[in-house]
Amino acid sequence: MRSVGADQVGISLRRCSSGKEPLMTLSDGKRQMTSFLDSLATVATHGTAFNRASIEAMQRSSRLWAAGLQDIGQRCVGAAQNRTERFQATAKALSSAKSVRETLAIQAAHLGTEVEQSVKQATDLQEAALQVVQRASAPLIDHLTASSTAAAARHFQG
């Protein structure tokens, strides 16, 4: 194998064994390395932007989640207060009952009201929880949709 000049140095410092031109010249190698580094910088820039947007979406989602849980907690406290008031009213009515039949009627009415209210509150809380999940997941879904759309655009563009 024969040595080549510095202007022809590339990946190989020697000519191919067949005596043909070098596999790559220095300028070709430099051009490819520059192109590779530019691509790497672009990927790093997009990756950093994606990570920053991911963190921001997670923060928005967390705030919405916390606010939703606070609302559900307040609803539960309100339901407990209402239940306590109903129990107090029932206890007062039972204390003034004149007969066993009246006592049973008061208890039956109270039980019916409690079952009805429990079903209503469970339904309300279920709907509220679903709304919290939908609201809290929206920033994450929006971020992933925008990111995948941008990635697809970059992929098909280049």
Buried (B, 14 or more C-beta within 10 A) or exposed (E): EEEBEEEBBBEBEEBEEEEEEBEBBBEBBEEEEEEEEEEEEEEEEBEEEBEEBBEEBEEBBEEBBEEBBEEBEEBEEEBEEEBEEBEEEBEEBEEEBEEEEEBEEBBEEBEEBBEEBEEEBEEEBEEBEEEBEEBBBBBBEBBBEEBEEBEEEEEEEE
